[in-house]
Amino acid sequence: MNTEQAYAETDRITRETARNFAWGIRVLPGPKRRAIAALYAFARRVDDLADQEEPARAELEAWRAAAEALPASQDGDAILVALADAMSRYPIPAESLVDLVDGALMDCDRNRYESWDELREYCRRVAGAVGVACAAVYELSRFRVSEQEIASGQPGPGWRPLMEHQAVRADALMRKGLELLPLLDRRSALCVRTFAGIYRGLLVQMRGRSYDVFSEAPHLSTVEKMRAVVAL
């Protein structure tokens, strides 16, 4: 498989499985956009393996070994071929990819965390947005929300305070992260700002629905995405 074919596949994965993400990276120059799509496809593959009913630990270990070998040339899987090329162009640390797989392996061993410090370590290993989303499950006892209530889609009165607590935390972390935008070039900063605007827009929408994410999944139209980015 050549590099162009590999990038075409990672672009397809990104478009079909992450419409918000794909929308946000449009503002990047072509080479950067393709590299980011390759990284997303890697993260998606790892996350899907961890989310199987029977987590694919052996496959995750194989992906960890492949990540450690990068940016050595890869001949088979499209994602690895694309990543190898991306890492030859940009200083993408292989350690970050290994951390991502380690985070997925953590999912194979446990489904809850007892403290914020433990949760923060998990978040360090995986995408911050995924970590924040998981926080609603990992800090339930304080708000007297049970896992059974969430699984049934009918949480009790503690659900809204729990979600508001996490929303405030997520918003504060996002604001802190945005302080780093001046360190990026203009188009990269715009890309990150676009992501932040879209996800904050989704958060605002969830707040407006009293965090009812069970009857209807949060979703922004194209116009709403544009408004959210401008409003950030």
C-alpha positions in Angstrom: 0.0 0.0 0.0 1.4 3.4 -1.0 1.2 6.6 1.0 -1.5 8.2 -1.0 -3.7 5.1 -0.6 -3.0 5.1 3.1 -4.0 8.7 3.5 -7.1 8.2 1.5 -8.2 5.5 3.9 -7.5 7.6 7.0 -9.3 10.5 5.5 -12.3 8.2 4.9 -12.3 7.0 8.4 -12.2 10.5 9.8 -15.0 11.7 7.5 -17.3 8.8 8.2 -16.7 8.4 12.0 -16.0 12.0 13.2 -18.0 14.6 11.4 -17.3 17.3 13.9 -13.6 16.6 13.9 -13.5 16.4 10.1 -15.3 19.7 9.9 -12.8 21.3 12.2 -9.6 20.2 10.4 -10.8 21.6 7.1 -9.0 24.9 7.8 -5.6 23.2 8.0 -3.2 23.0 5.0 -3.5 19.7 3.2 -0.4 18.0 4.6 -1.3 18.9 8.2 -4.9 17.9 7.7 -3.8 14.5 6.4 -1.4 14.0 9.3 -4.2 14.9 11.8 -6.6 12.5 10.1 -4.0 9.8 10.4 -3.7 10.4 14.1 -7.4 10.4 14.5 -7.7 7.1 12.6 -5.1 5.6 14.9 -7.0 6.8 18.0 -10.3 5.6 16.6 -8.9 2.1 15.9 -7.5 1.8 19.4 -10.7 3.1 21.0 -12.8 0.7 19.0 -10.7 -2.2 20.2 -11.0 -1.2 23.8 -14.8 -0.7 23.5 -15.5 -4.2 22.3 -17.7 -6.3 24.5 -14.6 -8.5 25.1 -11.7 -6.0 24.9 -9.1 -7.1 22.3 -6.1 -6.9 24.6 -3.8 -8.9 22.3 -4.6 -6.6 19.4 -4.1 -3.6 21.5 -0.7 -4.9 22.6 0.2 -5.4 18.9 -0.8 -1.8 18.2 1.3 -0.7 21.1 4.3 -2.5 19.6 3.6 -0.9 16.2 3.4 2.5 17.8 6.8 1.9 19.5 8.3 1.1 16.1 7.1 4.2 14.4 8.2 6.1 12.4 9.9 3.1 10.9 8.3 2.3 7.6 5.2 0.2 7.7 4.0 -2.0 4.9 0.5 -3.3 5.8 -2.1 -1.3 7.7 -3.2 1.9 6.1 -3.2 3.8 9.4 0.3 2.8 10.2 1.6 3.7 6.7 -0.1 7.1 6.9 1.3 7.7 10.4 4.8 6.7 9.4 4.7 9.3 6.7 3.2 11.9 9.0 5.9 11.4 11.5 8.6 11.8 8.9 7.1 15.3 8.2 6.2 16.4 11.7 7.8 15.8 15.1 5.0 13.6 16.4 6.4 11.7 19.4 5.8 7.9 19.3 5.5 8.1 23.1 2.2 9.9 22.7 0.8 7.1 20.6 2.0 4.5 23.1 0.3 6.5 25.9 -2.9 6.4 23.9 -2.8 2.6 23.7 -1.9 2.4 27.3 -5.0 4.4 28.1 -7.0 1.9 26.1 -5.4 -1.0 27.9 -6.5 0.7 31.2 -10.0 0.5 29.9 -9.5 -3.3 29.6 -8.7 -3.6 33.3 -11.1 -1.2 35.0 -14.2 0.9 34.4 -14.1 3.4 37.3 -11.6 5.6 39.1 -11.8 6.6 42.7 -10.2 10.0 42.7 -9.5 13.0 40.4 -5.8 12.3 40.4 -6.4 8.8 39.0 -8.8 10.1 36.5 -6.4 12.8 35.4 -3.7 10.2 34.7 -6.2 8.4 32.5 -7.0 11.6 30.7 -3.3 12.2 30.2 -3.1 9.0 28.3 -6.1 9.5 26.0 -7.8 12.4 24.3 -8.9 15.1 26.8 -12.4 15.2 25.4 -12.8 11.5 25.9 -11.5 11.8 29.5 -13.9 14.6 30.3 -16.8 12.6 28.9 -15.9 9.6 31.0 -15.8 11.7 34.2 -19.6 11.5 34.3 -19.2 7.8 35.0 -16.1 7.9 37.2 -17.3 10.3 39.9 -20.9 9.1 40.5 -21.0 8.5 44.3 -20.7 12.1 45.3 -23.9 12.9 43.4 -25.8 9.7 44.2 -26.1 8.7 40.6 -25.9 5.0 39.9 -24.5 3.2 36.9 -27.8 1.4 36.5 -29.7 4.6 36.2 -27.3 5.8 33.5 -27.5 2.5 31.7 -31.3 2.6 31.7 -31.3 6.2 30.4 -33.3 7.3 33.4 -31.0 8.9 35.9 -32.4 10.5 39.1 -32.2 14.1 40.4 -28.5 13.9 41.0 -27.8 13.7 37.2 -28.1 17.4 36.5 -25.8 18.5 39.4 -23.3 15.9 38.4 -23.2 17.0 34.8 -23.1 20.7 35.7 -20.1 20.0 38.0 -18.3 18.2 35.1 -19.4 20.9 32.6 -17.8 23.6 34.7 -14.6 21.6 35.0 -14.5 20.9 31.3 -15.1 24.5 30.5 -12.3 25.6 32.8 -9.8 23.1 31.3 -10.7 24.2 27.8 -10.2 27.8 28.7 -6.8 26.9 30.2 -5.9 25.1 27.0 -6.8 28.0 24.8 -4.2 30.1 26.5 -1.7 28.1 24.4 -3.1 29.3 21.1 -0.6 32.1 20.7 2.2 29.4 20.5 0.7 28.0 17.3 0.8 29.3 13.8 -2.3 31.1 12.6 -4.0 28.2 10.8 -3.1 25.6 13.4 -4.5 28.0 16.1 -7.7 28.4 14.0 -8.0 24.6 13.8 -7.8 24.2 17.6 -10.1 27.1 18.1 -12.6 25.5 15.8 -12.6 22.2 17.8 -13.0 24.1 21.0 -15.9 26.2 19.7 -17.7 23.2 18.4 -17.4 21.1 21.5 -18.3 24.1 23.7 -21.3 24.6 21.5 -22.3 21.0 22.2 -21.8 21.7 25.9 -24.0 24.8 25.7 -26.7 22.7 23.9 -26.6 20.0 26.6 -26.9 22.6 29.3 -30.0 24.1 27.5 -31.5 20.6 27.5 -30.8 20.1 31.2 -28.2 17.5 30.2 -30.8 15.2 28.7 -28.5 13.3 26.4 -30.6 10.1 26.4 -33.7 11.1 24.4 -31.6 12.9 21.7 -27.9 13.0 21.1 -26.3 16.4 21.1 -25.8 17.7 17.5 -24.9 21.0 15.9 -25.9 22.0 12.4 -23.3 23.6 10.2 -24.7 27.0 11.0 -24.7 26.3 14.7 -21.1 25.1 14.5 -20.0 28.4 12.8 -21.9 30.4 15.4 -20.2 28.4 18.2 -16.7 29.0 16.8 -17.4 32.8 16.4 -18.8 33.0 19.9 -15.8 31.4 21.6 
